[in-house]
Amino acid sequence: MPLSREQVVEHLKPPPGITMPPYPKERDQLYRWTLRSIALGLSCEGVALLLHNHALAYAAQGWTALSVVVASLSFLVWLSSWRTMVRALAVIGLVVWPWWQLGGWAGSLAATAIMAAKETHCFHFPAGKIVPWYSLGLGVALLTPLPSPVIAAGWIGLALLWWWMAWDRSRLPLFEVH
């Protein structure tokens, strides 16, 4: 069940003892755009595999990895240790990607899985309950010799979950923490 507007506003108050750097509404708008950008990159990865277009798949992964880094920098979470972990995984995904695509996907998928789990914890997004487990399953599938169309379907399925989560997040008011 979605949260009411009052519950969302109440949820944006840091817990006692937590100090949070300012989070202007422009940063939340950027975060929402990066969720769409992640979904677009995942969609392109799936299409690239269906078309057997390695250059497009490489570019789609780079786009996604960069989108995940930007999302991690605009990700609103109270605990600084979680912000640091998500940012580190995102940066690993981007830095490793050009030389080791599987390792790059591992970092990017881990960062996005944590972001999705946090979004679901806070705002009860149905897709966010699925994304972490789906990402883990897709990561394991990447280690197997499954046919390209099966892996492509996996990417497209993950992209659809991210489009859904981006849609749910866009329906909430812009967040601002002073």
Backbone bond lengths (Angstrom), bond angles and torsions (degrees), N, CA, C in turn:
res aa  C-N    CA-C-N  psi(-1)  N-CA   C-N-CA  omega(-1)  CA-C   N-CA-C  phi
1 M - - - 1.450 - - 1.528 108.23 -
2 P 1.346 117.09 128.20 1.471 119.68 179.91 1.526 111.61 -64.47
3 L 1.312 114.38 153.32 1.463 120.35 178.24 1.522 109.88 -77.34
4 S 1.321 116.43 148.78 1.458 120.64 173.35 1.524 108.88 -73.38
5 R 1.312 116.33 165.64 1.464 120.72 178.27 1.531 110.69 -58.97
6 E 1.327 116.93 -39.61 1.466 121.04 179.41 1.526 111.07 -64.78
7 Q 1.335 117.13 -40.00 1.459 120.72 178.82 1.533 110.56 -65.45
8 V 1.334 116.63 -39.02 1.466 120.41 178.57 1.518 109.91 -63.65
9 V 1.337 116.99 -46.50 1.464 120.77 179.65 1.529 110.11 -61.36
10 E 1.321 117.46 -43.43 1.468 121.48 178.89 1.529 110.58 -63.20
11 H 1.326 115.92 -37.16 1.463 120.73 -179.05 1.529 111.37 -67.09
12 L 1.323 117.74 -21.15 1.459 121.35 -178.51 1.524 113.44 -84.92
13 K 1.301 117.46 6.70 1.465 120.70 174.56 1.520 108.34 -92.47
14 P 1.332 117.79 123.09 1.469 119.40 -179.42 1.528 111.16 -59.52
15 P 1.317 116.70 144.49 1.469 120.31 176.30 1.528 110.46 -63.08
16 P 1.323 117.32 158.64 1.472 119.70 178.38 1.529 111.02 -55.76
17 G 1.327 115.09 136.61 1.461 120.58 177.81 1.517 114.18 88.38
18 I 1.327 118.03 -6.76 1.465 121.24 -179.29 1.521 108.92 -101.90
19 T 1.321 115.81 124.41 1.458 119.60 172.91 1.519 107.44 -104.78
20 M 1.282 114.97 135.82 1.457 121.17 -174.86 1.514 108.65 -123.46
21 P 1.332 117.36 132.44 1.460 117.78 173.84 1.535 109.05 -62.90
22 P 1.309 117.98 154.81 1.464 119.78 -179.89 1.535 111.22 -55.29
23 Y 1.300 114.48 144.02 1.461 121.96 179.80 1.526 106.93 -130.30
24 P 1.343 117.48 91.22 1.461 119.91 -178.62 1.535 111.60 -71.80
25 K 1.312 116.17 157.89 1.465 120.37 -177.80 1.532 111.55 -62.15
26 E 1.337 117.67 -25.50 1.468 120.03 177.58 1.528 110.91 -64.95
27 R 1.305 116.57 -33.53 1.465 120.52 177.94 1.528 110.01 -69.03
28 D 1.324 116.73 -38.08 1.456 119.95 176.61 1.526 110.65 -66.05
29 Q 1.323 116.82 -38.21 1.470 120.28 176.76 1.531 110.10 -62.46
30 L 1.337 116.80 -42.47 1.461 121.06 176.97 1.532 110.03 -60.44
31 Y 1.323 116.96 -44.99 1.465 120.85 179.34 1.533 110.64 -57.87
32 R 1.310 117.13 -43.52 1.463 120.83 -179.79 1.526 111.46 -63.14
33 W 1.345 116.24 -39.03 1.458 119.31 177.28 1.530 110.92 -66.51
34 T 1.326 116.79 -36.70 1.471 118.38 -179.86 1.523 111.25 -69.00
35 L 1.335 118.66 -30.46 1.465 119.63 175.57 1.527 110.05 -62.40
36 R 1.316 116.50 -40.89 1.476 120.67 176.84 1.528 110.45 -66.69
37 S 1.323 115.73 -38.65 1.454 121.15 -179.65 1.536 111.09 -65.42
38 I 1.324 116.24 -39.07 1.470 120.49 175.35 1.527 109.37 -62.06
39 A 1.320 116.54 -46.48 1.471 120.61 179.68 1.534 110.54 -60.16
40 L 1.334 117.16 -40.43 1.462 120.90 178.57 1.526 110.69 -63.60
41 G 1.330 117.02 -45.34 1.462 120.23 179.26 1.514 112.80 -61.90
42 L 1.328 116.86 -42.20 1.469 120.41 177.67 1.520 111.06 -64.67
43 S 1.337 116.60 -38.75 1.466 120.91 177.02 1.525 110.55 -61.05
44 C 1.330 115.74 -46.17 1.473 120.29 -179.97 1.523 111.77 -63.86
45 E 1.328 117.02 -35.73 1.474 120.38 177.14 1.524 109.98 -60.67
46 G 1.335 116.34 -46.10 1.465 119.76 178.87 1.516 112.32 -62.94
47 V 1.318 117.86 -45.11 1.470 122.06 179.61 1.523 109.62 -63.60
48 A 1.324 117.37 -42.19 1.470 120.93 -179.73 1.529 111.03 -59.62
49 L 1.335 116.32 -41.44 1.464 118.88 179.24 1.528 111.16 -67.79
50 L 1.318 116.54 -37.82 1.465 119.16 176.97 1.527 111.48 -62.92
51 L 1.334 116.31 -36.24 1.467 121.82 -179.67 1.529 112.78 -87.06
52 H 1.334 116.93 -3.70 1.470 122.27 -175.91 1.525 110.99 56.20
53 N 1.339 115.79 39.12 1.450 122.64 -178.87 1.526 108.44 -103.41
54 H 1.323 115.80 96.37 1.463 121.15 -175.40 1.533 112.30 -67.03
55 A 1.326 117.01 -34.87 1.468 119.75 179.64 1.532 110.19 -65.65
56 L 1.330 117.17 -41.52 1.458 120.61 178.14 1.530 110.63 -66.69
57 A 1.327 116.76 -39.78 1.470 119.90 178.65 1.528 110.56 -63.02
58 Y 1.312 116.66 -41.57 1.475 121.21 179.01 1.525 110.12 -63.72
59 A 1.337 116.17 -45.51 1.468 120.58 179.13 1.528 110.96 -65.33
60 A 1.327 116.70 -40.19 1.472 120.26 179.51 1.521 110.72 -62.67
61 Q 1.327 116.33 -38.95 1.460 118.61 178.34 1.520 110.65 -66.95
62 G 1.309 117.57 -41.41 1.462 120.72 177.65 1.525 111.26 -62.22
63 W 1.323 116.74 -43.51 1.468 121.88 177.55 1.526 110.24 -59.47
64 T 1.335 115.24 -47.01 1.457 119.81 -178.96 1.525 110.60 -64.15
65 A 1.320 116.84 -45.92 1.468 120.50 -178.61 1.532 111.14 -61.08
66 L 1.325 117.19 -42.30 1.464 120.57 177.78 1.536 110.23 -65.99
67 S 1.320 117.37 -40.53 1.470 121.41 177.79 1.522 111.04 -62.03
68 V 1.325 116.65 -38.94 1.467 120.72 179.41 1.534 110.13 -66.47
69 V 1.323 117.66 -39.30 1.468 120.13 177.27 1.525 109.90 -61.91
70 V 1.324 117.68 -47.70 1.465 120.36 -179.92 1.527 109.90 -62.91
71 A 1.328 117.04 -41.68 1.470 120.05 177.31 1.521 110.59 -60.52
72 S 1.322 116.79 -41.29 1.473 119.73 -178.57 1.523 111.69 -65.31
73 L 1.325 117.13 -29.85 1.466 121.11 178.91 1.525 112.14 -77.62
74 S 1.330 116.65 -19.57 1.468 120.27 -179.71 1.530 111.69 -113.72
75 F 1.315 117.02 13.76 1.461 125.45 -177.96 1.529 109.53 -77.60
76 L 1.321 116.53 125.70 1.464 121.70 -178.87 1.528 109.88 -95.87
77 V 1.319 115.08 110.93 1.460 121.45 176.01 1.531 106.52 -147.73
78 W 1.324 116.36 139.40 1.462 120.13 -172.87 1.523 113.63 -67.83
79 L 1.298 118.16 -39.55 1.466 120.55 -173.89 1.529 110.91 -84.06
80 S 1.312 115.72 121.47 1.469 120.14 -177.93 1.531 111.51 -62.84
81 S 1.323 117.68 -31.18 1.468 119.75 179.11 1.533 110.95 -63.37
82 W 1.318 117.35 -35.79 1.468 120.98 177.84 1.527 110.00 -71.14
83 R 1.332 117.64 -41.06 1.468 120.28 176.73 1.523 109.50 -59.06
84 T 1.327 116.40 -45.04 1.461 120.96 -178.64 1.525 110.98 -63.71
85 M 1.327 117.35 -43.62 1.468 120.49 -179.29 1.532 111.18 -63.52
86 V 1.320 116.69 -45.63 1.464 119.93 -179.48 1.526 110.05 -63.47
87 R 1.328 116.73 -43.25 1.465 119.98 178.96 1.522 111.44 -63.76
88 A 1.321 117.23 -40.63 1.473 120.22 179.31 1.527 110.90 -63.31
89 L 1.322 117.36 -45.30 1.470 120.42 178.64 1.527 111.07 -62.70
90 A 1.334 116.31 -40.82 1.460 120.19 179.21 1.521 111.26 -63.69
91 V 1.326 117.09 -43.80 1.465 120.80 179.87 1.531 109.79 -65.70
92 I 1.316 117.52 -40.40 1.473 120.42 176.48 1.526 109.47 -58.33
93 G 1.338 116.30 -45.05 1.464 120.02 178.61 1.513 113.01 -57.70
94 L 1.327 116.89 -40.19 1.461 120.82 -179.29 1.529 112.08 -76.01
95 V 1.321 116.87 -43.37 1.465 120.35 -175.76 1.530 111.75 -71.00
96 V 1.309 117.31 -37.61 1.467 121.51 -176.05 1.532 111.97 -80.43
97 W 1.318 117.25 -29.21 1.465 122.70 -173.64 1.531 115.62 -48.25
98 P 1.340 120.67 -46.92 1.475 117.79 -176.19 1.528 114.65 -61.18
99 W 1.332 117.72 -27.02 1.460 120.99 -175.90 1.521 113.52 -106.06
100 W 1.317 116.57 -24.25 1.464 120.10 -176.28 1.526 107.85 -147.61
101 Q 1.322 115.43 92.04 1.460 120.56 -173.54 1.526 112.17 -60.47
102 L 1.306 117.95 -41.37 1.465 120.10 -179.20 1.534 111.05 -62.54
103 G 1.314 117.39 -43.52 1.460 120.71 176.89 1.522 111.83 -65.11
104 G 1.322 115.95 -36.71 1.460 120.11 176.45 1.514 111.68 -63.10
105 W 1.343 115.11 -44.28 1.470 117.91 177.35 1.519 111.09 -64.63
106 A 1.315 117.64 -35.78 1.472 120.15 179.35 1.535 110.05 -58.77
107 G 1.329 117.26 -47.23 1.463 120.40 179.32 1.514 112.38 -64.61
108 S 1.318 116.86 -46.34 1.468 121.04 -178.31 1.523 111.61 -65.50
109 L 1.334 116.97 -44.78 1.469 119.44 -179.37 1.525 111.65 -67.09
110 A 1.323 116.73 -37.14 1.473 118.88 178.36 1.531 110.51 -65.06
111 A 1.330 117.09 -44.16 1.468 120.36 179.35 1.524 110.96 -62.08
112 T 1.319 117.09 -45.29 1.466 119.59 -178.62 1.523 111.89 -69.71
113 A 1.316 117.27 -32.20 1.472 119.55 177.88 1.529 110.21 -64.07
114 I 1.326 116.52 -40.76 1.471 120.12 178.58 1.524 110.08 -66.68
115 M 1.329 116.78 -42.79 1.465 119.31 178.50 1.524 110.89 -61.16
116 A 1.328 116.69 -42.70 1.473 120.28 179.80 1.527 111.01 -64.25
117 A 1.319 116.57 -41.65 1.467 119.85 179.35 1.520 110.90 -63.44
118 K 1.324 117.37 -40.37 1.465 120.84 178.66 1.520 110.61 -66.04
119 E 1.331 117.35 -43.07 1.465 120.62 178.37 1.528 110.47 -59.22
120 T 1.308 115.96 -41.06 1.467 120.27 -179.94 1.516 111.19 -69.41
121 H 1.325 116.57 -40.89 1.467 120.19 177.41 1.525 110.03 -58.22
122 C 1.319 116.18 -43.13 1.469 120.15 -175.85 1.525 113.51 -81.48
123 F 1.324 116.95 -40.37 1.464 119.65 -168.21 1.529 114.52 -122.83
124 H 1.327 116.97 4.35 1.468 122.06 173.21 1.533 113.17 59.86
125 F 1.329 117.32 41.35 1.459 120.93 177.26 1.525 109.49 -75.23
126 P 1.321 118.29 125.62 1.470 119.58 -179.52 1.538 112.92 -59.43
127 A 1.323 117.78 -41.52 1.471 120.22 -178.72 1.515 111.47 -63.56
128 G 1.313 116.64 -33.43 1.458 120.76 -178.49 1.513 113.49 -66.05
129 K 1.332 117.21 -21.72 1.467 120.39 175.27 1.522 110.77 -72.98
130 I 1.309 115.84 -27.03 1.468 121.48 -175.31 1.527 111.66 -91.57
131 V 1.341 116.93 -38.27 1.469 121.63 -171.80 1.529 113.85 -52.38
132 P 1.336 121.04 -48.60 1.474 118.16 -177.46 1.535 112.77 -60.05
133 W 1.312 117.04 -44.08 1.469 120.32 -179.05 1.522 111.12 -71.60
134 Y 1.309 116.77 -38.42 1.457 121.53 177.83 1.527 109.64 -63.21
135 S 1.343 116.03 -44.02 1.471 120.57 178.87 1.529 111.26 -61.25
136 L 1.315 116.05 -41.53 1.469 119.91 177.27 1.530 110.44 -62.58
137 G 1.320 116.16 -45.54 1.466 119.92 178.68 1.522 112.28 -62.10
138 L 1.321 116.58 -41.91 1.466 119.98 178.13 1.523 110.49 -65.35
139 G 1.334 116.63 -40.66 1.462 119.97 177.55 1.525 111.82 -59.43
140 V 1.321 116.43 -42.53 1.476 120.27 177.33 1.528 109.66 -65.84
141 A 1.334 116.69 -40.89 1.469 120.20 179.90 1.526 111.52 -61.55
142 L 1.329 116.89 -32.28 1.468 120.05 178.70 1.530 111.90 -65.34
143 L 1.321 116.56 -20.38 1.471 120.95 179.00 1.521 112.78 -84.98
144 T 1.313 116.69 -7.24 1.463 121.43 -176.13 1.521 110.50 -104.40
145 P 1.326 116.18 165.24 1.473 118.79 178.73 1.534 112.77 -88.18
146 L 1.319 117.62 40.00 1.466 120.23 177.82 1.530 110.29 -63.62
147 P 1.320 117.00 149.49 1.470 119.17 179.03 1.526 111.65 -64.31
148 S 1.306 115.25 150.70 1.457 122.21 -177.51 1.533 113.67 -53.67
149 P 1.337 119.65 -42.17 1.475 118.41 179.01 1.532 113.37 -62.44
150 V 1.317 117.66 -31.08 1.464 120.90 178.89 1.531 109.19 -69.71
151 I 1.320 116.52 -45.36 1.467 120.70 178.10 1.530 109.56 -64.57
152 A 1.322 117.28 -40.35 1.469 120.98 177.89 1.527 110.35 -59.39
153 A 1.316 116.49 -43.13 1.471 120.33 177.97 1.534 110.08 -62.22
154 G 1.321 116.50 -36.41 1.459 120.29 176.59 1.517 112.05 -61.99
155 W 1.325 116.69 -44.52 1.468 120.37 178.65 1.527 110.91 -64.06
156 I 1.319 115.91 -43.07 1.472 119.21 -179.19 1.531 110.14 -65.67
157 G 1.325 117.36 -38.43 1.464 120.11 176.11 1.523 111.63 -61.63
158 L 1.330 117.02 -43.10 1.463 120.48 178.37 1.534 110.14 -65.54
159 A 1.317 116.36 -39.84 1.471 120.19 177.74 1.536 110.65 -60.33
160 L 1.315 116.83 -42.75 1.470 119.80 179.47 1.528 111.19 -62.27
161 L 1.322 116.88 -38.77 1.461 119.65 176.76 1.531 110.82 -62.98
162 W 1.335 116.72 -40.59 1.467 120.02 179.05 1.526 111.84 -69.56
163 W 1.336 118.07 -36.51 1.469 119.83 174.97 1.525 109.61 -61.17
164 W 1.324 116.41 -42.70 1.458 121.88 179.46 1.532 110.58 -62.14
165 M 1.322 116.90 -45.67 1.458 120.52 -179.39 1.538 110.76 -66.67
166 A 1.328 117.05 -39.29 1.469 120.13 177.19 1.532 110.13 -62.68
167 W 1.313 116.22 -38.66 1.465 120.58 177.87 1.534 110.24 -64.02
168 D 1.320 116.58 -47.08 1.470 120.07 179.07 1.527 111.10 -60.17
169 R 1.314 116.81 -42.03 1.465 120.13 -178.80 1.529 110.78 -67.34
170 S 1.334 116.95 -34.67 1.469 120.28 -179.12 1.527 111.91 -67.89
171 R 1.310 117.42 -19.24 1.464 121.26 -179.71 1.524 112.62 -84.00
172 L 1.320 117.81 -9.51 1.464 122.00 176.14 1.526 109.90 -85.77
173 P 1.332 116.74 156.05 1.473 117.48 175.43 1.524 110.26 -65.86
174 L 1.336 116.15 154.24 1.468 119.67 175.29 1.526 108.68 -62.14
175 F 1.330 115.25 137.72 1.459 120.72 -177.51 1.520 109.75 -92.70
176 E 1.323 113.86 147.19 1.459 120.35 176.63 1.512 107.28 -149.02
177 V 1.329 116.36 128.01 1.451 122.18 177.75 1.513 107.31 -121.38
178 H 1.320 116.47 127.82 1.477 121.17 -178.56 1.507 110.51 -98.20
